[in-house]
Amino acid sequence: MSHYSIELMVKEHSEIERMLFVIRRICLKLMDGGEVPVSDLREIIDFVRNYADKHHHGKEEKFLFPLMVEKMGRIADNLVTHGMLVEHDLGRGDILCLENALREYEEKQSPELKLDILSYAMAYAHLLQLHVEKENSVVYPFAERQLSEEDLCTVDEKSRAFEEEQEKLGVQERFLSLLDRMEERYGILKKD
């Protein structure tokens, strides 16, 4: 049986992966000698922090992961606490370093800071790509196999309520339209 919350998180992963592709495209342009698109990177940081992290990881960290640890014990604790949550924090660290490098670059442009920007952006993109693959192929299927139908319905209900609340605030519309603009700006064709 398919569950709303899992389907939603997988869908959000595909949206996050689209932004990771934008990041890669920007990094390729930097490698080819392009200028640092500071304002675009700031918007991407906003997307990462408020859509990928707060919106998407928020559902995992508030609804799914705690229930997995509570109901599934040590194996879930290892997978979630020592795996997925560590990777969430590593991603946050990459984004903070990227933001700091951007701020320094605005004050004093240098090849070293351009390299830092490229490095932290790619570190984040690489980490998140692997993270998404693990969650889609291991974590979510494991949760669906091991959690009871009642537990999964609870996660669905909480996720649905959260989504509706966020929709009223315009969160999804804001960040998905930003994603569309970035793909258009960097010449990325959408897959239908």
HELIX and SHEET records of a PDB file:
HELIX    1   1 TYR A    4  MET A   31  1                                  28    
HELIX    2   2 VAL A   38  PHE A   47  1                                  10    
HELIX    3   3 VAL A   48  HIS A   57  3                                  10    
HELIX    4   4 GLY A   58  LYS A   59  1                                   2    
HELIX    5   5 GLU A   60  LEU A   64  3                                   5    
HELIX    6   6 PHE A   65  MET A   72  1                                   8    
HELIX    7   7 ARG A   74  LEU A   79  1                                   6    
HELIX    8   8 VAL A   80  MET A   84  3                                   5    
HELIX    9   9 LEU A   85  GLU A  107  1                                  23    
HELIX   10  10 PRO A  111  LYS A  134  1                                  24    
HELIX   11  11 GLU A  135  VAL A  139  3                                   5    
HELIX   12  12 TYR A  140  GLN A  146  1                                   7    
HELIX   13  13 GLU A  149  LYS A  168  1                                  20    
HELIX   14  14 VAL A  171  ARG A  185  1                                  15    
END                                                                             
